[in-house]
Amino acid sequence: MASAKEPRPPVGPIASILANLRRAPRRVRRGSQEVIENAVSQLFDVAVRAPQAEAAAASGEYRIDDLARLAGTTTRNVRVYRDRGLLHPPLRVGRIALFNDTHLTRLRLITSMLDRGYNISHVHEMLSAWEQGKDLSAVLGLESAIVGTWATEKPATMAHAEATQLIDDPVAFERLVASGLIQIDDDEGTATVLRPTLIEAFNEIRTYGVGIGTLIDIHEQVFPLIDQISGILVRAGAEHVLDKIKPGESLPGDTEIAELITMLVRFRTQAVAAVTATLAQSIESTIESLVSQLLADFIEQRDDSGADE
């Protein structure tokens, strides 16, 4: 008589993503850049979210309250999705229901699609297609398997007229389109602002009388310098990764790959923090020097004016 299968050990979220990618049909893996891009997005998102879930992830198991909190939803919604067949049954330990990382990934996907206007029936169909490997590239092209991204801001799509009103300067609008900060979809009549935070900053500074043309000039001068800084910072992390993963040699195990990906994301987080702090200190020092000079000039002019009286 065959012995009962032992329970499988908990699988971390990064390992789960790698496993899902490996299970995809070979023609899909090789032929669809969308699959790779979505996998990268998922990996980075998991690595970024990791600090928020360290306590729960230590065991790889979550109670329903923790699961809902990590997925950004409510326990009531989790129960509804479970009753509708969108979530697989949890592991029962006595009267306690325990969910794992697979449930968390799936719940984030469900929340993402429902937020984007799909109904529960559509979500069920897409999840079934995703699990069975049917039209996988199309499914992944429609929705990222994990809600959110490791980028700090998301593009904003709006009616073309709304975007032109947001910029309120036809020449500047065309420059922003030419620079790739705004993308136009003539068929849909929409415009996508790829850097909404930047445009918001432009508009706030404009209220002080600085022309948007000047602000775009500054962006065009600064952007290549930021790319250079990025290249310098990332090169150190890349050299460490390439020391572990050498072309032509067999890949390390999933655990080591997961550690390398996590290291790169942590490296990004710390690099951004360090550069932000350094830049802020430099700007503050420059502004203080400028204000000091302005005040010195003001006092000198006042003294000269008083001497003439």
Residue pairs with C-beta under 8 A, 6 or more apart in sequence:
9 60
10 59
10 60
10 61
10 100
10 101
11 19
11 60
11 100
11 101
11 102
12 57
12 60
12 101
12 258
13 46
13 57
13 101
13 104
13 105
14 43
14 46
14 47
14 254
14 257
14 258
14 261
14 262
15 254
15 255
15 258
16 101
16 102
16 105
17 39
17 42
17 43
17 46
17 105
17 145
18 39
18 43
18 254
18 257
18 258
19 254
20 39
20 145
21 29
21 35
21 39
23 133
24 35
24 133
24 136
25 133
25 136
28 35
28 133
28 136
28 137
29 35
29 36
31 137
32 137
32 140
32 141
34 137
34 140
34 141
35 136
35 137
35 140
38 140
38 141
38 144
38 145
41 144
41 146
41 149
41 150
42 105
42 144
42 145
42 146
43 261
44 149
44 150
44 261
44 265
45 144
45 146
45 148
45 149
45 150
46 146
47 150
47 261
47 262
47 264
47 265
47 266
48 150
48 265
48 269
49 70
49 148
50 57
50 262
52 70
53 70
56 62
56 66
56 70
57 101
60 100
60 101
61 91
61 98
61 99
61 100
62 70
62 98
62 99
62 100
62 103
62 104
63 96
63 97
63 98
63 99
64 75
64 78
64 79
64 90
64 97
64 99
65 75
67 78
67 99
67 103
67 104
67 107
68 74
68 75
68 77
68 78
68 107
70 104
71 78
71 104
71 107
71 108
71 111
71 147
72 108
72 111
72 147
73 107
73 111
77 111
78 87
78 107
81 87
81 107
81 110
82 89
82 90
84 120
84 124
85 124
86 106
86 110
86 120
86 123
86 124
86 127
87 99
87 103
87 106
87 107
87 110
88 102
88 103
88 106
90 97
90 98
90 99
90 103
91 97
91 98
91 99
91 100
92 98
105 145
105 146
106 127
108 145
108 146
108 147
108 148
109 127
109 130
109 143
109 144
109 145
109 146
109 147
110 123
110 127
111 147
112 143
112 144
112 146
112 147
113 122
113 123
113 126
113 143
114 120
114 123
115 147
116 143
118 126
126 139
126 142
126 143
128 134
129 135
129 136
129 139
130 136
130 139
130 140
130 145
150 265
150 268
152 197
153 195
153 196
153 197
154 196
155 192
155 193
155 194
155 195
155 196
156 192
156 193
156 196
157 190
157 191
157 192
157 193
158 166
158 190
158 191
158 192
158 193
159 189
159 190
159 191
160 184
160 189
160 190
160 191
162 191
163 173
163 182
163 191
163 193
164 170
164 173
164 191
166 193
166 199
166 203
167 173
167 176
167 182
167 199
167 212
169 212
169 213
171 213
172 212
172 213
172 216
173 182
175 213
175 216
176 182
176 199
176 216
177 183
177 184
179 216
179 219
179 220
180 194
181 193
181 194
181 195
181 198
181 199
182 191
182 192
182 193
182 194
183 191
183 192
183 194
184 190
184 191
185 191
185 192
193 199
198 219
202 212
202 215
202 216
205 215
206 212
206 215
229 275
233 267
233 271
233 275
234 267
234 268
234 271
236 267
237 263
237 264
237 267
240 260
240 263
241 260
241 263
241 264
244 252
244 256
244 260
245 251
245 252
245 257
245 260
251 257
